[in-house]
Amino acid sequence: MSVRLASAAAACMVLAGCGSVTSDINFQAPTSGWFASPPILGRTQVWIKRGDKAQTGSLVFLMRGAGTTTKIFQDTPGAENDARLSKDENVKICGNEPAEHVVGYGKTNGGTESSFEGYIATVHGERYVAVYVHPRKLPADPEAEAAIRSLCPKPT
Protein backbone atom coordinates (compact mmCIF):
# COMPACT_ATOMS: atom_id res chain seq x y z
CA MET A 1 0.00 0.00 0.00
CA SER A 2 2.82 2.45 0.80
CA VAL A 3 4.30 1.86 -2.69
CA ARG A 4 0.96 2.84 -4.28
CA LEU A 5 0.71 5.91 -2.06
CA ALA A 6 4.27 6.98 -2.93
CA SER A 7 3.60 6.41 -6.64
CA ALA A 8 0.42 8.49 -6.52
CA ALA A 9 2.20 11.29 -4.68
CA ALA A 10 5.08 11.26 -7.19
CA ALA A 11 2.69 11.31 -10.15
CA CYS A 12 0.79 14.22 -8.63
CA MET A 13 3.99 16.21 -8.10
CA VAL A 14 5.11 15.61 -11.68
CA LEU A 15 1.73 16.47 -13.20
CA ALA A 16 0.63 19.45 -11.14
CA GLY A 17 3.17 20.62 -8.65
CA CYS A 18 0.90 19.10 -5.99
CA GLY A 19 0.20 22.19 -3.94
CA SER A 20 -1.62 21.93 -0.68
CA VAL A 21 -5.36 22.48 -0.71
CA THR A 22 -5.03 23.96 2.79
CA SER A 23 -2.14 26.36 2.11
CA ASP A 24 -4.31 29.51 2.44
CA ILE A 25 -6.75 28.32 5.10
CA ASN A 26 -6.58 27.16 8.69
CA PHE A 27 -8.48 23.92 7.98
CA GLN A 28 -8.48 21.53 10.95
CA ALA A 29 -8.68 18.07 9.37
CA PRO A 30 -10.20 15.21 11.37
CA THR A 31 -7.57 12.91 12.89
CA SER A 32 -9.01 10.24 15.20
CA GLY A 33 -9.36 7.19 12.95
CA TRP A 34 -9.33 9.28 9.75
CA PHE A 35 -6.86 8.69 6.90
CA ALA A 36 -5.90 11.48 4.49
CA SER A 37 -5.39 11.12 0.76
CA PRO A 38 -2.57 13.07 -0.83
CA PRO A 39 -3.79 16.39 -2.30
CA ILE A 40 -5.24 15.86 -5.78
CA LEU A 41 -3.83 18.46 -8.18
CA GLY A 42 -3.58 20.91 -5.28
CA ARG A 43 -7.35 21.39 -5.43
CA THR A 44 -8.97 18.50 -3.54
CA GLN A 45 -8.22 16.34 -0.53
CA VAL A 46 -10.24 13.53 1.02
CA TRP A 47 -10.19 12.08 4.54
CA ILE A 48 -11.64 8.59 5.00
CA LYS A 49 -12.90 6.83 8.12
CA ARG A 50 -13.57 3.20 7.31
CA GLY A 51 -16.73 1.49 8.49
CA ASP A 52 -17.06 -2.13 9.48
CA LYS A 53 -18.00 -4.80 6.92
CA ALA A 54 -21.72 -4.14 7.38
CA GLN A 55 -21.55 -0.42 6.67
CA THR A 56 -19.92 2.13 4.43
CA GLY A 57 -17.33 4.46 5.93
CA SER A 58 -17.43 8.23 6.21
CA LEU A 59 -15.71 10.88 4.09
CA VAL A 60 -14.63 14.49 4.47
CA PHE A 61 -13.94 16.29 1.17
CA LEU A 62 -12.16 19.63 0.87
CA MET A 63 -12.24 21.29 -2.55
CA ARG A 64 -10.70 24.58 -3.68
CA GLY A 65 -11.71 26.32 -6.89
CA ALA A 66 -14.09 28.75 -8.55
CA GLY A 67 -16.52 26.05 -9.72
CA THR A 68 -17.56 25.05 -6.21
CA THR A 69 -21.31 25.61 -5.74
CA THR A 70 -24.25 23.67 -4.34
CA LYS A 71 -24.62 22.11 -7.83
CA ILE A 72 -21.96 19.60 -6.74
CA PHE A 73 -24.59 17.92 -4.59
CA GLN A 74 -26.74 17.15 -7.63
CA ASP A 75 -23.85 16.05 -9.90
CA THR A 76 -21.67 14.01 -7.57
CA PRO A 77 -19.73 11.17 -9.26
CA GLY A 78 -20.28 7.86 -7.46
CA ALA A 79 -23.73 8.85 -6.21
CA GLU A 80 -27.14 7.87 -7.52
CA ASN A 81 -27.76 11.60 -7.99
CA ASP A 82 -30.81 11.58 -5.74
CA ALA A 83 -29.20 14.00 -3.29
CA ARG A 84 -31.75 16.22 -1.58
CA LEU A 85 -30.92 19.44 0.26
CA SER A 86 -32.90 19.83 3.49
CA LYS A 87 -31.10 23.04 4.50
CA ASP A 88 -29.34 25.76 2.50
CA GLU A 89 -28.63 28.88 4.56
CA ASN A 90 -26.18 31.74 4.92
CA VAL A 91 -24.21 31.56 8.18
CA LYS A 92 -21.06 32.91 9.83
CA ILE A 93 -18.11 30.62 10.61
CA CYS A 94 -14.64 31.28 12.04
CA GLY A 95 -15.93 34.20 14.07
CA ASN A 96 -17.53 36.44 11.46
CA GLU A 97 -16.70 34.91 8.06
CA PRO A 98 -19.70 34.48 5.71
CA ALA A 99 -20.44 30.96 4.44
CA GLU A 100 -23.22 28.90 2.92
CA HIS A 101 -24.29 25.91 5.04
CA VAL A 102 -25.98 22.94 3.34
CA VAL A 103 -27.40 19.75 4.83
CA GLY A 104 -28.94 16.87 2.93
CA TYR A 105 -29.24 13.18 2.30
CA GLY A 106 -29.12 10.66 -0.53
CA LYS A 107 -27.81 7.23 -1.52
CA THR A 108 -24.43 6.04 -2.70
CA ASN A 109 -24.19 3.85 -5.81
CA GLY A 110 -24.03 0.92 -3.41
CA GLY A 111 -27.44 1.91 -2.05
CA THR A 112 -26.27 3.14 1.36
CA GLU A 113 -28.51 5.88 2.77
CA SER A 114 -26.16 8.75 3.59
CA SER A 115 -26.33 12.16 5.21
CA PHE A 116 -24.12 15.06 4.22
CA GLU A 117 -23.31 18.47 5.57
CA GLY A 118 -21.14 21.10 3.98
CA TYR A 119 -19.92 24.67 4.01
CA ILE A 120 -19.04 26.84 1.03
CA ALA A 121 -16.89 29.91 1.73
CA THR A 122 -14.59 32.35 -0.02
CA VAL A 123 -11.19 32.76 1.63
CA HIS A 124 -8.57 35.11 0.15
CA GLY A 125 -10.61 35.32 -3.09
CA GLU A 126 -10.75 31.53 -3.55
CA ARG A 127 -13.94 29.44 -3.17
CA TYR A 128 -13.76 26.39 -0.88
CA VAL A 129 -16.22 23.58 -0.22
CA ALA A 130 -15.89 21.26 2.76
CA VAL A 131 -18.33 18.32 2.94
CA TYR A 132 -18.82 15.51 5.46
CA VAL A 133 -20.68 12.37 4.31
CA HIS A 134 -21.60 9.47 6.59
CA PRO A 135 -24.10 6.58 6.71
CA ARG A 136 -27.46 8.00 7.73
CA LYS A 137 -28.01 5.35 10.40
CA LEU A 138 -24.88 6.44 12.29
CA PRO A 139 -24.55 9.54 14.45
CA ALA A 140 -22.42 12.35 13.05
CA ASP A 141 -18.73 12.47 14.06
CA PRO A 142 -18.14 15.72 16.04
CA GLU A 143 -14.53 15.93 14.81
CA ALA A 144 -15.64 15.77 11.16
CA GLU A 145 -18.36 18.36 11.78
CA ALA A 146 -15.79 20.70 13.37
CA ALA A 147 -13.42 20.14 10.43
CA ILE A 148 -15.89 21.26 7.78
CA ARG A 149 -16.62 24.44 9.77
CA SER A 150 -12.92 25.37 9.78
CA LEU A 151 -12.72 27.08 6.38
CA CYS A 152 -10.94 29.95 8.12
CA PRO A 153 -8.28 32.31 6.79
CA LYS A 154 -4.82 31.61 8.17
CA PRO A 155 -3.71 34.21 10.69
CA THR A 156 -1.38 36.76 9.10
Residue frames relative to the residue before (quaternion, step in Angstrom):
aa qw qx qy qz dx dy dz
M 1.0000 0.0000 0.0000 0.0000 0.00 0.00 0.00
S 0.6593 0.5107 -0.3280 0.4438 3.62 0.92 -0.80
V 0.5956 0.5503 -0.3649 0.4576 3.61 1.13 -0.57
R 0.6558 0.5002 -0.3098 0.4731 3.60 0.97 -0.85
L 0.6466 0.5172 -0.3157 0.4635 3.57 0.98 -0.84
A 0.6617 0.4929 -0.3019 0.4775 3.60 0.94 -0.86
S 0.6428 0.5187 -0.3217 0.4629 3.60 1.00 -0.78
A 0.6566 0.5023 -0.3104 0.4692 3.57 0.95 -0.86
A 0.6522 0.5079 -0.3150 0.4663 3.57 0.95 -0.83
A 0.6555 0.5054 -0.3114 0.4668 3.60 0.94 -0.85
A 0.6500 0.5105 -0.3177 0.4646 3.60 0.94 -0.85
C 0.6406 0.5253 -0.3181 0.4609 3.57 0.98 -0.83
M 0.6635 0.5041 -0.3089 0.4585 3.59 0.91 -0.88
V 0.6564 0.5057 -0.3096 0.4664 3.58 0.99 -0.81
L 0.7367 0.4534 -0.2380 0.4416 3.58 0.86 -0.98
A 0.8651 0.1205 -0.0052 0.4868 3.59 0.83 -0.85
G 0.5547 -0.5990 0.4268 0.3891 3.58 1.09 0.00
C 0.2193 -0.8555 0.4536 0.1200 3.56 1.36 -0.19
G 0.0904 0.8076 -0.5731 0.1054 3.56 0.65 1.04
S 0.5408 -0.6164 0.4638 0.3353 3.51 -1.27 0.32
V 0.4729 -0.6691 0.5040 0.2732 3.54 -0.95 0.91
T 0.7316 0.4279 -0.2183 0.4837 3.59 1.14 -0.62
S 0.3574 0.7856 -0.4657 0.1954 3.63 1.21 0.09
D 0.7683 0.3468 -0.1961 0.5010 3.64 1.05 -0.64
I 0.7292 0.3851 -0.2313 0.5162 3.59 1.25 -0.08
N 0.4532 -0.6791 0.5162 0.2590 3.53 -1.27 0.45
F 0.0979 0.8397 -0.5230 0.1082 3.58 0.96 0.97
Q 0.2027 -0.7800 0.5857 0.0863 3.57 -0.85 1.03
A 0.2266 -0.8197 0.5161 0.1023 3.57 0.09 1.34
P 0.5220 -0.6103 0.4776 0.3564 3.59 -1.12 0.57
T 0.1954 -0.8209 0.5302 0.0831 3.60 -1.01 0.74
S 0.6820 0.5228 -0.3102 0.4066 3.62 0.83 -0.90
G 0.8438 -0.0140 -0.0430 0.5348 3.57 -0.18 1.31
W 0.5842 0.5694 -0.3639 0.4495 3.60 1.29 0.07
F 0.1822 -0.7697 0.6055 0.0886 3.57 -1.08 0.79
A 0.2975 -0.7820 0.5282 0.1447 3.58 -0.81 1.03
S 0.3770 -0.6594 0.5961 0.2603 3.54 -1.16 0.69
P 0.5460 -0.5297 0.4799 0.4371 3.58 -1.21 0.14
P 0.5970 -0.5356 0.4174 0.4273 3.64 -1.13 0.40
I 0.2978 -0.7435 0.5771 0.1599 3.56 -1.05 0.83
L 0.8371 -0.1553 0.0336 0.5235 3.56 -0.42 1.29
G 0.6112 -0.5934 0.3406 0.3979 3.58 1.14 0.59
R 0.6646 0.5256 -0.2783 0.4522 3.57 1.30 0.12
T 0.8003 0.1696 -0.0573 0.5723 3.60 1.13 -0.57
Q 0.0421 0.7598 -0.6487 -0.0061 3.53 -1.18 0.61
V 0.1864 -0.7818 0.5917 0.0634 3.55 -1.11 0.79
W 0.1349 -0.7412 0.6515 0.0892 3.56 -1.12 0.78
I 0.1526 -0.8080 0.5685 0.0246 3.56 -0.86 1.03
K 0.0651 -0.7393 0.6687 0.0459 3.53 -1.10 0.83
R 0.3240 -0.7902 0.4901 0.1745 3.54 -0.36 1.24
G 0.3425 -0.7057 0.5838 0.2097 3.51 -1.20 0.70
D 0.6005 -0.5163 0.4231 0.4402 3.56 -1.25 -0.04
K 0.7515 -0.4177 0.2615 0.4386 3.59 -1.29 0.07
A 0.6877 0.4935 -0.2839 0.4505 3.59 1.12 -0.56
Q 0.7965 0.2339 -0.1275 0.5427 3.59 1.19 -0.22
T 0.5351 -0.5995 0.4964 0.3284 3.51 -1.28 0.49
G 0.5014 -0.6505 0.4779 0.3116 3.57 -1.16 0.54
S 0.5122 -0.6145 0.5065 0.3216 3.51 -1.38 -0.22
L 0.1731 -0.7854 0.5890 0.0792 3.57 -1.21 0.57
V 0.1068 -0.7110 0.6859 0.1124 3.51 -1.31 0.57
F 0.1212 -0.7792 0.6138 0.0364 3.57 -0.82 1.08
L 0.0504 -0.7503 0.6571 0.0513 3.55 -1.12 0.72
M 0.0002 -0.8103 0.5840 -0.0479 3.57 -0.67 1.12
R 0.1499 -0.7688 0.6184 0.0638 3.55 -1.05 0.87
G 0.5333 0.6340 -0.4544 0.3274 3.58 -0.90 0.87
A 0.6441 -0.5827 0.3543 0.3466 3.54 -1.17 0.64
G 0.6782 0.5220 -0.2994 0.4219 3.61 1.08 -0.58
T 0.4924 0.6820 -0.4264 0.3324 3.60 1.19 0.15
T 0.1973 0.7515 -0.5991 0.1932 3.56 -0.48 1.28
T 0.6935 -0.4547 0.3334 0.4485 3.57 -1.26 0.04
K 0.4784 0.6677 -0.4396 0.3634 3.64 1.21 -0.23
I 0.5561 0.6158 -0.4002 0.3890 3.62 1.12 -0.49
F 0.6377 0.5396 -0.3413 0.4309 3.59 1.10 -0.53
Q 0.6749 0.4523 -0.3005 0.4996 3.59 1.18 -0.38
D 0.7795 0.3070 -0.1446 0.5266 3.62 1.11 -0.60
T 0.2667 0.7978 -0.5001 0.2058 3.57 0.95 0.84
P 0.3965 -0.7004 0.5312 0.2645 3.62 -0.68 1.03
G 0.7781 0.3216 -0.2417 0.4824 3.59 -1.03 0.76
A 0.6662 0.4392 -0.3147 0.5141 3.58 1.25 0.06
E 0.5545 -0.6074 0.4516 0.3460 3.56 -1.23 0.42
N 0.4166 -0.7448 0.4260 0.3002 3.57 1.34 0.12
D 0.4862 0.6135 -0.4773 0.3993 3.56 0.98 0.85
A 0.2538 0.7956 -0.5147 0.1942 3.58 1.19 0.46
R 0.0996 -0.7853 0.6107 0.0201 3.53 -0.97 0.95
L 0.3033 -0.7337 0.5785 0.1871 3.57 -0.89 0.94
S 0.1658 -0.7810 0.5942 0.0976 3.58 -0.85 0.97
K 0.7769 0.1119 -0.0808 0.6143 3.58 1.29 -0.25
D 0.1021 0.7450 -0.6534 0.0867 3.56 -1.04 0.86
E 0.2065 0.8062 -0.5110 0.2149 3.56 -0.11 1.32
N 0.4390 -0.6456 0.5495 0.2976 3.54 -1.27 0.41
V 0.0036 0.7991 -0.5976 0.0658 3.56 -0.86 1.06
K 0.3800 -0.6565 0.5818 0.2936 3.55 -1.38 -0.10
I 0.0423 -0.7700 0.6365 0.0158 3.57 -1.01 0.89
C 0.8045 0.2815 -0.1887 0.4878 3.58 -1.28 0.18
G 0.7520 -0.3100 0.1881 0.5505 3.57 0.95 0.82
N 0.7876 -0.2723 0.2229 0.5058 3.57 0.02 -1.26
E 0.3909 0.7225 -0.4808 0.3065 3.61 1.13 0.58
P 0.4132 -0.7192 0.4953 0.2583 3.62 -0.78 0.96
A 0.0726 0.7787 -0.6193 0.0695 3.56 -1.11 0.76
E 0.3629 -0.6658 0.5952 0.2660 3.52 -1.34 0.29
H 0.1659 -0.7854 0.5933 0.0604 3.58 -0.85 1.02
V 0.0213 -0.7994 0.5998 -0.0250 3.58 -0.77 1.07
V 0.0596 -0.7590 0.6482 0.0118 3.53 -1.15 0.77
G 0.1800 0.7983 -0.5605 0.1272 3.57 -0.98 0.77
Y 0.2880 -0.7306 0.5937 0.1752 3.49 -1.36 -0.24
G 0.1317 0.7733 -0.6141 0.0872 3.55 -1.29 0.32
K 0.4748 -0.6378 0.5144 0.3212 3.56 -1.31 -0.37
T 0.4264 -0.6422 0.5649 0.2945 3.52 -1.23 0.56
N 0.6745 -0.4641 0.3564 0.4502 3.60 -1.24 0.13
G 0.6481 0.5104 -0.3146 0.4696 3.58 1.17 -0.51
G 0.5790 -0.6260 0.3577 0.3806 3.58 1.29 -0.02
T 0.4689 0.6829 -0.4479 0.3364 3.60 1.24 0.01
E 0.3880 -0.6861 0.5670 0.2392 3.58 -0.87 0.99
S 0.0068 -0.8225 0.5662 -0.0535 3.56 -0.69 1.12
S 0.2751 -0.7079 0.6252 0.1795 3.51 -1.31 0.54
F 0.0327 -0.7919 0.6076 0.0520 3.56 -1.14 0.54
E 0.0830 -0.7523 0.6523 0.0394 3.48 -1.30 0.58
G 0.0688 0.8249 -0.5576 0.0624 3.55 -0.94 0.78
Y 0.2267 -0.7312 0.6258 0.1493 3.50 -1.39 0.33
I 0.1338 -0.7507 0.6434 0.0684 3.53 -1.10 0.80
A 0.1125 0.8025 -0.5722 0.1260 3.58 -0.69 1.09
T 0.3285 -0.6968 0.5967 0.2249 3.53 -1.28 0.45
V 0.0037 0.7824 -0.6204 0.0540 3.54 -0.78 1.11
H 0.8370 -0.0484 -0.0227 0.5446 3.58 -0.72 1.11
G 0.7222 -0.4671 0.2398 0.4503 3.59 0.96 0.92
E 0.6508 0.4796 -0.3080 0.5016 3.61 1.26 0.07
R 0.3678 -0.7275 0.5354 0.2209 3.60 -0.93 0.92
Y 0.0835 -0.7783 0.6221 0.0169 3.56 -1.05 0.90
V 0.0937 -0.7423 0.6592 0.0753 3.53 -1.24 0.63
A 0.0355 -0.7580 0.6511 0.0116 3.55 -0.96 0.94
V 0.0144 -0.8143 0.5768 -0.0635 3.58 -0.72 1.13
Y 0.1457 -0.7531 0.6374 0.0732 3.54 -1.10 0.83
V 0.0512 -0.7887 0.6121 -0.0254 3.57 -0.81 1.11
H 0.1172 0.7888 -0.5960 0.0946 3.57 -0.90 0.92
P 0.6393 -0.5071 0.3872 0.4291 3.61 -1.20 0.42
R 0.5317 -0.6786 0.4131 0.2934 3.56 -0.83 1.01
K 0.6661 0.5220 -0.3109 0.4326 3.60 1.06 -0.65
L 0.6651 0.4773 -0.3054 0.4863 3.60 1.26 -0.19
P 0.5163 -0.6130 0.4752 0.3631 3.59 -1.08 0.55
A 0.5819 -0.5838 0.4382 0.3587 3.56 -1.20 0.55
D 0.4351 -0.6707 0.5437 0.2555 3.56 -1.20 0.68
P 0.4219 -0.7350 0.4642 0.2576 3.65 -0.50 1.12
E 0.6304 0.5359 -0.3405 0.4466 3.61 1.04 -0.69
A 0.6536 0.4911 -0.3088 0.4861 3.61 1.01 -0.77
E 0.6400 0.5196 -0.3281 0.4612 3.59 0.99 -0.79
A 0.6469 0.4990 -0.3156 0.4826 3.60 1.02 -0.78
A 0.6215 0.5614 -0.3445 0.4241 3.60 0.99 -0.79
I 0.7171 0.4573 -0.2816 0.4442 3.60 0.75 -0.97
R 0.6393 0.5045 -0.3292 0.4779 3.60 1.22 -0.33
S 0.6336 0.5821 -0.3196 0.3969 3.61 1.25 -0.18
L 0.2852 0.7367 -0.5496 0.2719 3.60 0.97 0.84
C 0.2466 0.8069 -0.4846 0.2308 3.55 0.73 1.15
P 0.5245 -0.6026 0.4775 0.3658 3.59 -1.09 0.60
K 0.4981 -0.6196 0.5063 0.3342 3.56 -1.12 0.64
P 0.5243 -0.6185 0.4644 0.3561 3.58 -1.02 0.71
T 0.3118 -0.7694 0.5279 0.1791 3.59 -0.98 0.80
